[in-house]
Amino acid sequence: MGTTKQRSAAVTGAGGGLGRDIALGLAAKGYRVFGTAMASGEIADLQQASGGRVALSICDITDEKSVQSWARGVSDAVGAAGLDLLISNAGILTPGPLEVLPLAAVKREFEVNVFGAISVMNAFLSALREARGRIVQISRTEAVRNRRSGGSGGQYENRWPRENCRSPRANRLRNDA
């Protein structure tokens, strides 16, 4: 009689908000869940809320070494079975008229929402291929809508690059699988 493999998932931004809810939901469905958090308090909170079924690590997705370390830990834990699901949920939003946003804030958004997301995907590709896993990219509907702000010009929200850069990568993964 064969045994059923426990499915595994990695969730960025699992320390709070939607990511926390996703991690708890997957754990309730029997997934082995790994996630990222920005603070140790988030780890303790989710550990308690999940009854120990979600393993969080402090990881800043804009720090490639931190992402690589987290991915290695997850890959070691899941072994040859690989990773079934990567949910790229971490992201920030600094909405406002482009004319008043500091350039540093715009650059930070790109670091998190675009380059951080790509770094996480790259770090997990081997483990995802092992399990023929999937990537789920979480974004906001505002990412694909043109918004206006009080007649003063365009409302800046930069999740659109994430929306637009994911499709070719997803197609590449599909072709590789």
C-alpha positions as CSV (number, residue, x, y, z in Angstrom):
1,M,0.0,0.0,0.0
2,G,1.5,3.3,-1.1
3,T,1.7,6.4,1.0
4,T,0.5,9.8,-0.2
5,K,3.1,12.5,-0.4
6,Q,2.3,15.6,1.8
7,R,2.1,18.6,-0.5
8,S,4.3,21.6,0.3
9,A,4.0,25.3,-0.2
10,A,6.2,28.4,0.3
11,V,4.5,31.7,0.9
12,T,6.2,35.1,0.9
13,G,4.7,37.7,3.2
14,A,3.1,35.1,5.4
15,G,3.8,37.0,8.6
16,G,0.6,39.1,8.2
17,G,-2.4,40.1,6.1
18,L,-3.4,38.0,3.1
19,G,-0.2,35.9,3.3
20,R,-0.9,34.9,6.8
21,D,-4.4,33.8,5.8
22,I,-3.1,31.9,2.8
23,A,-0.5,30.1,5.0
24,L,-3.1,29.1,7.6
25,G,-5.6,28.0,4.9
26,L,-3.0,25.8,3.2
27,A,-1.9,24.3,6.6
28,A,-5.6,23.5,7.3
29,K,-5.7,21.6,4.0
30,G,-2.8,19.5,5.0
31,Y,0.1,21.3,3.2
32,R,3.5,21.5,4.8
33,V,3.8,25.4,4.8
34,F,7.0,27.5,4.8
35,G,6.8,31.2,4.8
36,T,8.6,34.5,5.2
37,A,8.1,37.1,7.9
38,M,9.6,40.5,8.6
39,A,9.6,40.3,12.5
40,S,10.0,37.6,15.1
41,G,6.6,38.5,16.6
42,E,5.0,37.4,13.4
43,I,6.7,34.1,13.6
44,A,5.5,33.5,17.2
45,D,2.0,34.6,16.3
46,L,1.6,32.3,13.3
47,Q,3.3,29.4,15.1
48,Q,0.6,29.6,17.8
49,A,-2.3,30.3,15.3
50,S,-1.3,27.3,13.2
51,G,-0.6,24.9,16.0
52,G,3.0,24.6,14.7
53,R,2.0,23.6,11.2
54,V,3.5,26.7,9.5
55,A,7.3,27.3,9.6
56,L,8.2,31.0,9.2
57,S,11.6,32.5,8.7
58,I,12.7,36.1,8.8
59,C,13.5,36.9,5.1
60,D,13.8,40.2,3.3
61,I,13.0,39.4,-0.3
62,T,15.1,42.3,-1.5
63,D,18.2,40.6,0.0
64,E,19.3,37.9,-2.4
65,K,21.4,36.1,0.2
66,S,18.5,36.0,2.6
67,V,16.2,34.6,-0.1
68,Q,18.8,32.0,-1.1
69,S,19.2,30.9,2.5
70,W,15.4,30.6,3.0
71,A,15.1,28.7,-0.3
72,R,17.9,26.3,0.7
73,G,16.3,25.6,4.1
74,V,12.9,24.9,2.4
75,S,14.5,22.8,-0.3
76,D,16.4,20.7,2.3
77,A,13.2,20.2,4.3
78,V,11.1,19.0,1.3
79,G,14.0,17.0,-0.2
80,A,13.7,15.2,-3.5
81,A,9.9,15.6,-3.5
82,G,10.4,19.2,-4.4
83,L,8.1,22.1,-3.8
84,D,4.5,21.9,-5.0
85,L,3.5,25.6,-4.7
86,L,5.2,28.9,-4.4
87,I,2.9,31.8,-3.5
88,S,4.6,35.1,-4.2
89,N,2.6,37.4,-2.0
90,A,5.0,39.9,-0.5
91,G,4.7,43.4,-1.7
92,I,4.4,47.0,-0.8
93,L,2.3,49.9,-2.2
94,T,3.0,53.6,-1.9
95,P,0.2,55.1,-3.9
96,G,0.0,58.8,-4.7
97,P,0.6,61.3,-7.4
98,L,3.9,60.6,-9.1
99,E,4.9,64.2,-8.8
100,V,5.0,64.1,-5.0
101,L,6.5,60.6,-4.4
102,P,10.1,60.5,-3.5
103,L,12.2,58.6,-6.0
104,A,13.6,56.4,-3.2
105,A,10.0,55.2,-2.4
106,V,9.4,54.3,-6.1
107,K,12.8,52.5,-6.2
108,R,12.0,50.6,-3.0
109,E,8.7,49.4,-4.5
110,F,10.5,48.0,-7.6
111,E,13.0,46.3,-5.3
112,V,10.3,44.5,-3.4
113,N,7.5,44.0,-5.9
114,V,9.6,43.2,-9.0
115,F,13.2,42.3,-8.3
116,G,12.3,40.6,-4.9
117,A,9.6,38.5,-6.6
118,I,12.0,37.5,-9.3
119,S,14.7,36.6,-6.8
120,V,12.3,34.3,-4.9
121,M,11.1,32.6,-8.1
122,N,14.7,32.0,-9.3
123,A,15.6,30.6,-5.9
124,F,12.8,28.0,-6.0
125,L,12.9,26.9,-9.6
126,S,14.8,23.7,-9.0
127,A,12.5,22.6,-6.2
128,L,9.4,23.5,-8.2
129,R,10.6,21.5,-11.2
130,E,11.2,18.5,-9.0
131,A,7.6,18.5,-8.0
132,R,6.2,19.9,-11.2
133,G,5.0,22.7,-8.9
134,R,3.3,25.9,-9.6
135,I,3.8,29.6,-8.9
136,V,1.0,31.8,-7.8
137,Q,1.6,35.5,-8.1
138,I,-0.5,37.7,-5.9
139,S,-1.1,41.3,-7.0
140,R,-3.7,44.0,-6.8
141,T,-6.4,44.9,-9.4
142,E,-5.0,48.4,-9.3
143,A,-1.9,47.0,-11.0
144,V,-3.6,46.8,-14.3
145,R,-5.9,49.8,-14.0
146,N,-5.1,53.3,-14.9
147,R,-6.0,55.5,-11.9
148,R,-6.2,59.2,-11.7
149,S,-5.7,61.3,-8.6
150,G,-7.7,64.5,-8.1
151,G,-6.8,66.0,-11.5
152,S,-3.1,66.3,-10.6
153,G,-1.9,63.6,-13.0
154,G,-1.3,59.9,-12.9
155,Q,-1.7,57.9,-9.7
156,Y,1.5,55.8,-9.4
157,E,1.2,52.2,-8.5
158,N,4.0,49.9,-9.7
159,R,2.7,46.4,-9.4
160,W,2.2,46.5,-13.2
161,P,5.7,45.3,-13.9
162,R,5.2,42.3,-11.8
163,E,1.9,41.6,-13.6
164,N,3.7,41.9,-17.0
165,C,6.9,40.1,-16.2
166,R,5.3,37.0,-14.8
167,S,3.6,35.7,-18.0
168,P,6.7,34.9,-20.0
169,R,8.3,33.3,-16.9
170,A,5.1,31.2,-16.3
171,N,5.1,30.1,-20.0
172,R,8.8,29.2,-19.7
173,L,8.1,27.0,-16.7
174,R,5.1,25.4,-18.4
175,N,7.4,24.5,-21.4
176,D,10.1,23.1,-19.1
177,A,7.6,20.9,-17.1
